[in-house]
Amino acid sequence: MFKYYKKYIINVDCLKPKIMKLTYTGKIALNIHGTTIHSSFVIPLNKNFNELKALCDEKCDSLIKHYDQLH
């Protein structure tokens, strides 16, 4: 079986996530063994959503590199 799938996994990094289980609240995230949307994509929790700050370029680049194999 490995011989068949070998051509598909040559450029795959096993430490990067392929699928993420995301939810809105921490309690549900614990139940499904996932994470919250806010923590995964580094979205700050503010009560006033009109004042969201942009991520710095370094943080944005690190998120893109970490999630580049996400389906």
N, C-alpha and C positions, 0 to 999 in steps of 0.2 A: 504494500500500500504506500509506503514511503517513496518508492521509486516513482509512483504515479504522481504524487503531489510535490515532488522535489522541485520541479520546474516552476511551481507557483510560489514557493517559499524561499527562493534564493535571496531576494531583497527585503525580506520581512524581519523586523526587529521584534523579538518575542517579548521585550519589556514594555513596548508601547501598546496602549489599549486598542482593540479593534472594535469593540462594542462597549458602550457605557450604559449603565442603568441609572438614570437621573430622575429626581423627583423634586417637589417643591419644599417639603419639610424634612427635618432631620429624623423624626420618628418613622416616617415611611421609608426613608433611606436605610435605616437600620433593619427594617423588616425585609426589604428586598436585597439586602447586602449591596447597596449602591451608595451614591453620594448625592448631595443636593446640587442643583443647577448653579447656585451662587458660589459654592466652594470649588466646583470643577472648572468654571470659567472665570473665576476671580471677579465676580460681580459684587461690589460693596452693598451691604444692606443699609439702606437709608429709608427713612419714612417719607422723605420728599423725593420722589422719583424724577422730578424735573431738574435736579442738581447732580446728575450722574457725572462722574469724572472719567475722562478717557484714560486708558491704560498707557503706561509708558512704553516706548518702543521695545525695550529689552524684555519686558514681561509679555508683550504681544508676540514677539519672536519666539520666546520659549514655549508659549502655548501652541503656536503653530507647529513647531518642531515636535512637541510631545504628542499632539493629536493628528499628525499628518496621515496616519494609517487608519483613522477612524472611518467606519462605514456608516 
